[in-house]
Amino acid sequence: FENTLFRSVVARQRLDCIHHLFGTMPFVGPVPSVVTILDLMVFSRPGDFSLTKQLYLRFMYRRAARNAAVLAPMSMTTAHHIQGLFNVPAERVQVVRAGIGAHFVRESDDRLELAAQFRRY
């Protein structure tokens, strides 16, 4: 869909910009793109991915780094890695942190230790 029908949907809706959330973007696009790259694990831990997935993600992330109007990683660490790995100027990278609900809070140290002990078994 991203590389076929999507272009006509965007044109029909007369959008000014598109935000792609998973590090990839269409090969041909009628409007500027913002691309969120969540992490670069495919480069730092390639063994966690099948060869096909490695090749696809490496190609698509590089392509997004070259062509997106803005790259929107979720952390400064990923932002710095994007800049270094793909030679992207800082002005094209804007960190956009994930929205987290108030009900997600850090566990107490005692509870974290208990969870760590449980995982050992």
TORKOL-4160 file (C-alpha; in steps of 0.2 Angstrom, whole numbers, padded with zeros to 4 digits, m for minus):
121
<pt num="1" X="0000" Y="0000" Z="0000"/>
<pt num="2" X="0014" Y="0012" Z="0005"/>
<pt num="3" X="0022" Y="0011" Z="m0012"/>
<pt num="4" X="0006" Y="0009" Z="m0023"/>
<pt num="5" X="m0011" Y="0016" Z="m0018"/>
<pt num="6" X="m0005" Y="0028" Z="m0005"/>
<pt num="7" X="0001" Y="0041" Z="m0017"/>
<pt num="8" X="m0016" Y="0043" Z="m0024"/>
<pt num="9" X="m0024" Y="0044" Z="m0007"/>
<pt num="10" X="m0012" Y="0058" Z="m0002"/>
<pt num="11" X="m0016" Y="0067" Z="m0018"/>
<pt num="12" X="m0034" Y="0065" Z="m0016"/>
<pt num="13" X="m0033" Y="0072" Z="0002"/>
<pt num="14" X="m0022" Y="0087" Z="m0003"/>
<pt num="15" X="m0010" Y="0084" Z="0011"/>
<pt num="16" X="0004" Y="0095" Z="0014"/>
<pt num="17" X="0015" Y="0083" Z="0023"/>
<pt num="18" X="0015" Y="0065" Z="0029"/>
<pt num="19" X="0022" Y="0057" Z="0045"/>
<pt num="20" X="0028" Y="0039" Z="0042"/>
<pt num="21" X="0030" Y="0030" Z="0059"/>
<pt num="22" X="0041" Y="0015" Z="0056"/>
<pt num="23" X="0057" Y="0021" Z="0048"/>
<pt num="24" X="0051" Y="0019" Z="0030"/>
<pt num="25" X="0043" Y="0030" Z="0017"/>
<pt num="26" X="0036" Y="0027" Z="m0001"/>
<pt num="27" X="0048" Y="0027" Z="m0015"/>
<pt num="28" X="0038" Y="0041" Z="m0024"/>
<pt num="29" X="0029" Y="0054" Z="m0014"/>
<pt num="30" X="0019" Y="0069" Z="m0019"/>
<pt num="31" X="0023" Y="0078" Z="m0002"/>
<pt num="32" X="0037" Y="0081" Z="0010"/>
<pt num="33" X="0039" Y="0067" Z="0023"/>
<pt num="34" X="0043" Y="0066" Z="0042"/>
<pt num="35" X="0050" Y="0049" Z="0046"/>
<pt num="36" X="0051" Y="0042" Z="0064"/>
<pt num="37" X="0065" Y="0030" Z="0066"/>
<pt num="38" X="0062" Y="0021" Z="0083"/>
<pt num="39" X="0079" Y="0013" Z="0084"/>
<pt num="40" X="0094" Y="0007" Z="0074"/>
<pt num="41" X="0095" Y="m0011" Z="0081"/>
<pt num="42" X="0096" Y="m0018" Z="0063"/>
<pt num="43" X="0114" Y="m0010" Z="0063"/>
<pt num="44" X="0119" Y="m0013" Z="0080"/>
<pt num="45" X="0112" Y="m0030" Z="0083"/>
<pt num="46" X="0110" Y="m0037" Z="0065"/>
<pt num="47" X="0109" Y="m0055" Z="0071"/>
<pt num="48" X="0092" Y="m0052" Z="0079"/>
<pt num="49" X="0085" Y="m0050" Z="0061"/>
<pt num="50" X="0083" Y="m0062" Z="0046"/>
<pt num="51" X="0094" Y="m0058" Z="0032"/>
<pt num="52" X="0079" Y="m0052" Z="0022"/>
<pt num="53" X="0073" Y="m0040" Z="0035"/>
<pt num="54" X="0091" Y="m0034" Z="0038"/>
<pt num="55" X="0093" Y="m0029" Z="0020"/>
<pt num="56" X="0076" Y="m0021" Z="0019"/>
<pt num="57" X="0077" Y="m0011" Z="0034"/>
<pt num="58" X="0095" Y="m0005" Z="0031"/>
<pt num="59" X="0090" Y="0000" Z="0013"/>
<pt num="60" X="0074" Y="0009" Z="0019"/>
<pt num="61" X="0082" Y="0018" Z="0034"/>
<pt num="62" X="0096" Y="0025" Z="0023"/>
<pt num="63" X="0084" Y="0030" Z="0010"/>
<pt num="64" X="0073" Y="0039" Z="0023"/>
<pt num="65" X="0089" Y="0048" Z="0030"/>
<pt num="66" X="0093" Y="0054" Z="0012"/>
<pt num="67" X="0075" Y="0059" Z="0007"/>
<pt num="68" X="0064" Y="0064" Z="0022"/>
<pt num="69" X="0062" Y="0082" Z="0025"/>
<pt num="70" X="0063" Y="0078" Z="0044"/>
<pt num="71" X="0069" Y="0063" Z="0054"/>
<pt num="72" X="0060" Y="0061" Z="0071"/>
<pt num="73" X="0068" Y="0049" Z="0082"/>
<pt num="74" X="0061" Y="0046" Z="0100"/>
<pt num="75" X="0078" Y="0049" Z="0109"/>
<pt num="76" X="0093" Y="0059" Z="0108"/>
<pt num="77" X="0104" Y="0043" Z="0108"/>
<pt num="78" X="0095" Y="0038" Z="0092"/>
<pt num="79" X="0096" Y="0055" Z="0085"/>
<pt num="80" X="0115" Y="0056" Z="0087"/>
<pt num="81" X="0116" Y="0038" Z="0079"/>
<pt num="82" X="0106" Y="0044" Z="0064"/>
<pt num="83" X="0117" Y="0059" Z="0062"/>
<pt num="84" X="0133" Y="0049" Z="0063"/>
<pt num="85" X="0128" Y="0034" Z="0053"/>
<pt num="86" X="0119" Y="0043" Z="0039"/>
<pt num="87" X="0128" Y="0060" Z="0040"/>
<pt num="88" X="0112" Y="0069" Z="0042"/>
<pt num="89" X="0113" Y="0087" Z="0047"/>
<pt num="90" X="0106" Y="0091" Z="0065"/>
<pt num="91" X="0093" Y="0103" Z="0058"/>
<pt num="92" X="0084" Y="0089" Z="0049"/>
<pt num="93" X="0083" Y="0079" Z="0065"/>
<pt num="94" X="0070" Y="0083" Z="0078"/>
<pt num="95" X="0068" Y="0072" Z="0093"/>
<pt num="96" X="0049" Y="0068" Z="0097"/>
<pt num="97" X="0047" Y="0058" Z="0113"/>
<pt num="98" X="0034" Y="0045" Z="0114"/>
<pt num="99" X="0018" Y="0050" Z="0124"/>
<pt num="100" X="0017" Y="0039" Z="0139"/>
<pt num="101" X="0001" Y="0039" Z="0150"/>
<pt num="102" X="0002" Y="0045" Z="0168"/>
<pt num="103" X="m0003" Y="0027" Z="0174"/>
<pt num="104" X="0015" Y="0021" Z="0168"/>
<pt num="105" X="0026" Y="0025" Z="0183"/>
<pt num="106" X="0044" Y="0018" Z="0187"/>
<pt num="107" X="0043" Y="0003" Z="0199"/>
<pt num="108" X="0051" Y="0004" Z="0216"/>
<pt num="109" X="0069" Y="m0003" Z="0217"/>
<pt num="110" X="0063" Y="m0017" Z="0228"/>
<pt num="111" X="0050" Y="m0023" Z="0215"/>
<pt num="112" X="0063" Y="m0021" Z="0201"/>
<pt num="113" X="0075" Y="m0032" Z="0211"/>
<pt num="114" X="0062" Y="m0045" Z="0214"/>
<pt num="115" X="0058" Y="m0046" Z="0195"/>
<pt num="116" X="0076" Y="m0048" Z="0191"/>
<pt num="117" X="0077" Y="m0062" Z="0203"/>
<pt num="118" X="0062" Y="m0070" Z="0196"/>
<pt num="119" X="0069" Y="m0069" Z="0178"/>
<pt num="120" X="0085" Y="m0079" Z="0184"/>
<pt num="121" X="0074" Y="m0094" Z="0187"/>
